[in-house]
């Protein structure tokens, strides 16, 4: 796309782009827990005005299916990772807080389907940090032959629009007038590459950058659960009160007096009567229905239905691993995707680091080792298994101790020596020493 004010302005005002950005902003609101206004719109659309007025007072956003799914699935950076370039960890000493930044980017990617990250040079600390950009303030075009690459990126920063291509870097004001930079009069890209990496929730095989529609299932599930929980609150409120019922009363004034127990009420109609209507509902059944509705959606994503209630039925680590097999599979898919993104991020960071410092980070293959995220293994089961392996001479005691207790080789040697010393100390003397003297022969 040719970079002209007219083309950029046309892209921003394009109806489909405006709808995409608004939709993504709504997804981010839901994840942040700030979606009562969206639930209010949903209630207003579903119910008659008189019903809506009653329900709106008890709108409930306490069950957030989208956030629960994001936090359960997009968590591959929740534990410390190890990064190397061709086996060397030193290149990553110039990066700050990568795990924390990528954890936030991963969750936003799950919610929006895409985010953008770039390395920023912190001159004060002389470190590279991470900047995160969400699609609600961005416009992008894919690279022609690179599914993960970009040929154009523009984003809004305050009242300005920032534009990047591999060749150019430019800033426009809110009316799309180019802001001239005396130090860069030709608006050239100082890095030679777009310094942003597009993070996708799934590998983009369709040649598109944005896929926000793939979050619709979770958005709908969250809204539906919010409506159902609001309705449950309304039912619970109604059944907390009893309703007076007058039969054969045609005097409105007397009917109003019925609500005041301190007033005297006379009834002329001998066939009239007054009774109490006690409205009851099966609240437990309604609550189960709400939880079941959200559990179905989460179960399709590999999240066990019991986790919606905050419990799991399995007890041992092995049983939990079987239950969470689908979730484990999704975690591994995310790790594989992020290994691609980490390599691209490092390659861009090399250009940024060289531009600001004049020093070069070594080129090479980035290896990222992630820690397991599954349920903790049952320690008694593990000890019993390794004990059998040692007795069967399938593994050494030293290797078992290193694995079980996460010991180094030296720590395991010291522990084995201590165990041996204690065993020797517990062995009794081979010959009795009490009662013997020098004269005994």
N, C-alpha and C positions, 0 to 999 in steps of 0.2 A: 504494500500500500504506500502510495506517495504521501509524504508528510507535508500536507498543506493545512492551513487553518480550516478550510471548508470541509476537507475530508474528516478531520478530527472532530469537528463540531457535529457533522452528520452522524458519526459513529456514536457519540454521546447521546444524541437526541433520538436515536433509533428506538422504536417502540419495544422491540424484542429485547434489546439490551437494558432498557429501563426496567422492564418486567423481571428480567433475570436478576438484576442488582437488588430490586425490592424483595424478591423471593429469598435471596441469600441472606439479606439483612434480617428477614423474619426467622430464618433457621438459626442464625446466631443469637437472636433474642431468646428463642426457645432454649438453646443450650445454656445461655447465661441465666435462665430462670425468670427472665423479664418478658413473659408472654401473656400476661393477664389481658392486655388489650386485644391480642389475637383471639383468645378464648371468648372475650366479650363479643367480638365480631361474629364468631361462630355461633354463639348462643342467639344473637340477634337474628341471624339468618335462619336458624332452625325452628324457632318458637314464635308463637303469636306475641304481640306486644305485651299483653297483660301477663302472660306466663314468663316472658323474658324479664320483666321488671322484678319478679320474685326470685328468679334464678340468679340474676346478675348480682344480687346481694351476697350470694354464697358461692361465687365463682371459686373454683379450687384448682390450683396448678401444682399441687404437692406431688403428684406422680408424673415424673418427666421421663417418658420412655426414650426419647431421643438422647437425652443426657446420659441415661443409664447405659444405653447401648454404646455410646461413644466412649464412656469411661471404662467399660468392660472390654471393648475390642481394641480401641486405639491406645494401647498402654505398653507398647514394646520398649519405650524409653523410660518406663517407671522404675527400672532398676539400672544401675550403672553399667555402661558399655565400655568396651576396650577398642580403641582404634589404632591401626598401624598403617604405614605406607611401606609396602614391601618388607614387612616385619619390623619396622622402626616406629616407635611411639613418639619420638622427638618432634616431628613436624606438627603434632597436635598440641604442643605446649604453648603455641601462640593463639589458641582458640579459648574462648571463655564460655562456660555454661552451655555447651552444645547439647547435652542430654536434656536439660530443663527446657531449652528453646525448642528442640525438636519434639519433645513431648507435647508442648502446647500446639505446635504446628500439626502434629499428627491428629490430635483431637479435633482441631478446626478443619482439617482435611476430611475427616470422617463426616463431619456435620455438613460442610459445604461442597464436598467432593473434590475441591481443589483449594490450595493456598500457594502463595509464593514466598520464598525465603531468599535472602541474600546476605553475604558477609559484609559487615560494616567495620571499618577501621577506627578503633578508639585510640586517638592520639595520646590521651592522658595516660592510659595504662599500657599502650603499645600492644594491644591485643585485638583480635578479630572477634566481634560479637555477631549476633544473628538478628536480622530484621524480618518481621513477618507481615505479610500483606494478604488480606482476605479479598475474595472476588467481588464483594459488594462495592468496592471502590476501584475496580480494575477492569481494563479492557485488554484483550490479548488475541493474537493470531498465531496459529501453529507454524512450526518450521515445515517446509515442503516435504522433506525426506526423513525427518527425525521425529518420531512419535512423542518423545519427551521434550523436544526443543521448542523454542519460541522464535518467531521472526519479528514480532512487534509486541511491545507492552506499554500501556499507558495507565497511570493511576492518578487519582485525585489526592492532593495533599494540601489541605486548607482550601484556599481560593485558587490554587495553582494546579495545572495538569503537567505531569512529568512524563516524557516520552522517551523510550529506549528502543533502538534497533542495534544490530551488530556494528553498524557504521556511525550512527548518530545518537546524540543525547541532547534533548531540548526541553525547555520549560516554557509553558504558556500561561497567561493570566486567565481569569474566569471568562473573558470574552474571546479567548483563543488568539490573543496577540502575542507574538513571540517575544520573550524577555531576553534581551541580548546579554551575552556574557563577554566582557572585554577580554577575559583570559582564554576564551574559547569561541572566537568569532565565527568559526565555521560549524559550530555545534557538532563536533566530532566526539565519538564515544572513546573516552580515554583508556578503556580496558580492552577494546577490540571484541568483546562479547557482551551480550546482555547480562548484567551482573545479578540477575534473578533466576532462580530455579523454580519451575512449576512442579509442585508436589501433587500427585494424583492419588485418589483413593483406590483406583484400579487402573491397570495398565491401559492407556488410551489407544485402542485399536481402531477407532473410527475416524481418526484424523481431526478430531475436535479438541478444543482446550477445555471447555466448560461442560459439566455433566450434572448440574445441580438438581435436575429432575429425578435422579436416582435416590435422592433423600426423601422423596414424597411419601414412601411407605411409612417411614418413621415419623414424619410430620403428621400424617393422618392418624397414625396410632396414638400419638401424643394428644392431639386435639380430641379424638374420640374418648380417650381416657379422661381428659379434663371435663368434657361434657357429662360423662357418666358419673364422675365423682361429684360434680356440682349437683346433679340430679339426686344423688344419694344424700348429700347434705340437706337438700330441700326436703326430702322425704323424712329424714331424721328429725328435722325441725317440726314438721307437721304432726308427727305422731307423738311429740312431746306435750301436746295440748289436747283437751277434750272439746268437742263441739256440742253446744246446746242445740236441741232440736225441739221446736214447738209445733204440735199438730193441732189444727183447728183454731189457730190464732190468726185473726185477720186485722188486728189492731197493731199498726207499726210502732206506736208508742209503747205498748206492752212488750212487744218483741225487743225493743231497745232496753227496757227495764230488766229483761231476763239476764242481761250481761252484768247487772249490778246487784250483787247478793244482799246489799243493805236496803234495798227498796222493797216496798210491799207490792205484790202483784195479785190482782183479782181477775178471775177468769169467769166470764158469763156463759160461755158455751160449755154445757155439761159434757159434751163429747171431746173437749180439748184435753190435751195431755202434753207433758214436757218430759223429755228424755235426754240422755247424754250419748253422743256418738263418739265412740273411742276408736280412732283410726290407728290401725296397727299394720306394720309392714315387716317382712322378713329381712332385716338389715344385713344379717350375715350372708344371706343368699345374694343380696344386691352387691355387697362388697366382694364376694367371691366372683361374681360375674365381671366386675370391673377389673380385678386382678387377672382373671382368666383371659380377658380380651387383650391385655397388654402382654401376657405371658406367651400367647400364640405368636405374636410378632417377634418377640425376643427369641423364642425358641427357633424360629426360622433362621436367625442369625447365629445360632450356636450357643445362645445363652439359655441355660436351663431354667424352666418355669419356676422352680423352687426359689431361684435367686430373686425373683420379683418380690417374694415374701420375706426375703432376707435369710432363708434357710436352705440347707442342702441335706438330702437324705443320706448320702453316702458318708461313711466314717473314715475309712482308710485312704491313704494317698493313692493307692492303685485304683480303688473304686471311683474316687473323684476324677482321676485321669480319664477313665473310661467315660464318665458322664460328660466331661468337658472336652471330648475328642474334637468336636466341630469347632469349638472355640480355639483350641490349640492349633488346628489347621489354619484358621484365619490369622492367628498371630504369626505363624510362619510365613504366610503369604505377605503380610505387612513387612516383616523383616526383609524378605527378598526384594520387595519394592524399594524399601528405604536404602538398601545397599546400593541400588542404582542411583538414587537421589544423593546419597552421601558422596559418591564418586564425583558426580557433577558439581556438587557444592564445593568440594575440595578443589576441583579444577578451576572453578571461578575464583575461589579464594586465593589461589596462587597468583592470578592476574591482579587482584585487588591489593594483595600484600606487596607485590613487586612495585606497583604504581606508587604506593605511599611510602615504602621503606627503601626501595632499591635493592632489597635482598630477595633471593629466590627460595621458595619452598621446593623441596625435591618432587619431581614428577614420579608417578608410579601408581600402582594399584592399591586402592584403599580397602582394607579388610576391617569389617566391623563385627565384633563378637558380642552377641546379646546374651544376657542371662535368662535362664528359663523362667517362665511366668506361671506355670501350672501350680496346682496345689502341692503343698509340702508333702514329701513322702513320709510314710509312717516310720518313725525312727526304729521302733521295735522290729518291724518287718525288715528294714534294711540291715540292722545288726544281725538278725537271724540268718539272712541270706549270705552276708559276708562271712559269718562264722562257719556255715556249711562249706563255703568255697575254700576257706583256709584249711578246714579239716580234710577236705577232699584234695588238697594240694593243687587247687586250681588258681590260687592267688596267694601271695605272700602276706604275712601279718603286717609288714611295713606298708605295703601297697593298700591294704584294707584300711589301715589307720589314716593314711594320707587322704583317701577318698571319703571315708566316713566323717572325719573331723576337720577336713580341709587343712591338713598339716603340710608343712614343707618336709623335704627329705630329712633335714637336720632335726627338725622337731620330732619326727617319727622315730629317728634313731635314739634321741634322748629319752623319749617316752618308753620305748622298748627296753632301754638300759635300766630305767627306773623300775619297770615291772619285773625285770630279771633280778634286780637287787632285792626287791621286796619278797620275791619268791624264795630266794636264798635265805633271807632273814627268818622266814617262817618255818624253814626246815629245822627239825630238832637235831641235837648232836647224835652222831652215830654210836658213840660209846658213852656209858654212864661215867660221870666224873665225880659224883658225890659218894663219899664212903671209901674212896681209895686213898692210901698213903704211901710213902716211899718204901715202907717195909714189906708191902705186899708184893709177891712175886708170882 
